[in-house]
Amino acid sequence: MAKAKLTNLTQSWINSKTQKSNNVKTSKHQTANLSKSMQTIYISSEAKKLLWQKRVETGDSLSSTIETLILTYLKK
């Protein structure tokens, strides 16, 4: 049996239905860049302690700290 082809109308309808609706409050970091994606990383306990110390000192989230480190040091 042949597969049915999606028309432009069907594709646009599917795309509009699959977009995530966000009903929770967004933080100032999320509103600045809505094209973020979730990623799981594994770090050592020493790195975790340093991240939490940085969070307590600056008030930044762990995600924003990791993002800043990546964009600063790996973007070069």
C-alpha positions in Angstrom: 0.0 0.0 0.0 1.4 3.4 -0.9 2.0 6.0 1.7 -0.2 9.1 1.7 1.6 12.4 0.9 1.2 15.3 3.2 0.0 18.5 1.6 1.1 21.9 2.6 -2.1 22.4 4.5 -1.7 19.2 6.4 2.0 20.0 7.2 1.1 23.4 8.5 -1.7 22.0 10.7 0.6 19.4 12.1 3.3 22.0 12.8 0.9 24.2 14.6 -0.4 21.3 16.8 3.1 20.1 17.7 4.4 23.4 18.9 4.8 23.3 22.7 2.5 25.6 24.6 4.1 27.1 27.6 1.7 27.8 30.4 4.2 28.2 33.2 6.0 31.4 34.1 9.2 32.0 32.0 12.3 33.4 33.6 14.2 36.3 32.2 16.7 33.9 30.7 14.0 31.9 28.9 12.3 35.0 27.4 15.6 36.2 26.0 16.1 33.1 23.9 13.1 30.9 23.3 14.9 28.5 21.0 16.6 26.6 23.9 16.5 22.9 24.1 16.8 20.5 27.1 20.0 18.5 27.4 21.1 16.1 30.1 24.8 16.3 31.1 26.8 14.3 33.6 29.4 16.2 35.6 31.7 15.3 38.5 30.8 16.1 42.1 33.6 18.6 42.2 32.1 20.4 39.2 28.7 20.3 40.7 29.9 21.9 43.9 31.6 24.7 41.9 28.4 25.3 39.9 26.3 25.6 43.0 28.9 27.9 44.7 28.7 30.1 41.6 24.9 30.0 41.7 24.9 31.1 45.4 27.4 33.9 44.8 25.8 35.3 41.6 22.2 34.2 41.7 22.4 32.9 38.1 20.8 29.6 37.2 23.0 26.5 36.6 21.8 26.5 33.0 22.8 30.1 32.3 26.3 29.5 33.9 26.9 26.4 31.8 25.6 28.3 28.7 28.0 31.2 29.4 30.9 28.9 29.8 30.2 27.0 26.6 29.7 30.2 24.6 32.7 31.9 26.0 35.3 29.0 25.8 34.0 26.8 23.1 32.9 29.4 20.6 36.4 30.5 19.9 
